[in-house]
């Protein structure tokens, strides 16, 4: 399971998710450790313009079966179906000039493995 916040700004999303994880904004006041990965998802239109984005933190194993509910209406716990996630770690943000270069490298690596990326990525 994951806890998630729709992104208006990455800093605000991170702070809200951190407050949930630290026990400030969950119904039990329970602190949970920080677990990688942090997933940022962007939904793009046909012109590659961001139309929606979310940031999600993975809920630690000991809380997976019964995670505390969020007291912040902007943060919700979601159960995702099993998925294979491909990523490429690098320091930076989507707005950085090198983002597209890193994305192209990921896309090339996927294509070498016979994996077709989503067309509007």
N, C-alpha and C positions, 0 to 999 in steps of 0.2 A: 504494500500500500504506500501511497505517496500523499504528502500534503502539498497543496498547490495554491497559488495566487495568480489571478489574471494580472498581467503586467501593464501598468501605465508608465511606470518608470522602474528601472531595475533596482535602484536603491530602496524605493518604497516597498517593492515586492520582497526584497531580501529582509528588510527590517520586520515586516509583518510575519514572514515565515520564521524568522529568528525568535520573535516573541512567542509564537506558538511552541516552537521547539524548546525554548527556555522555561516554559511553564507559565509565563505571564498571561498568555491568551489561550489556555486550554482548560477545560472544565475541571481537571484534577490538580491543576497547578504543578504538573509533573514535568520534570526536566528530562529531556531525551538527548542522547549524544548526537553529534553531527556525523552523518554517514554520507559518503560519496555514492553515487554521483548527484550533482545538481543538474537538473535538466531544464534547459530553456528551449521552449518550442515556439516557432513562428509559423503562422498560417499566411501564405502569400497569395496574391492574386496573379493573374496571367502575366502581369508586368513586373512581377517579383516585388511588389510593394507589400509591406507588412500590413495585414488587415486585423490581426489579433495575435497576442503573444501570452505565454504563461511561463512561470518559473515554478519548479517543483523540487522538493527535497524528499529523499527516500526515508521512510520511517524505519528506525532501527529494528532488528529482528525481534527483540524482546517485546516490542509493542505492536507487531504486525497483526496478531490475532485480536487485539482489543485496543486500538489507538484511542487516546483521549479526543473528545470532540472539541473543535475550535469554538472559542467564544467570540471570535472576530468573524463577522458575516462575509468578509472578503477572503477568508482562508477556509478551504474545505479539504477534507480527507477523501481521497479517491482510491478505488481499487482498479488497477489496470490489468487487463488480460495479459498473459505472457506475451512478450515481444522480444525481438532481437533488435538491439539498439546499436547503431554504428556511430562512433564519434571520433573526433580528432582533437586531441588536447593542444591548446596553444594559449598564450597569454594575450588577452585583448577582448574587444567587444565587437558586436556586429557592425558598428559604425566605423571601426578602424579600417584604414586603407588596405591592410593585409588580410582582412576577413575573406574577401572574395578569392584571394590566392589560396588560403587554407581550405576554403570550401571546395575549390577546384581540385586540390590535391586529394581530398576525401572522396569526391565524386569519381576521380580517376581510379583510386584504389578500389572502390566498390565495383566499378565497371570491369576492372581486371579480374575480379572474383565472379563475374557474371551476374552481378546485382544491378538492376536498373533503378536509379534514384527517381523519386517523385519528380515529375517534369517542371514544377514551378518552385524548385528549391534554390 
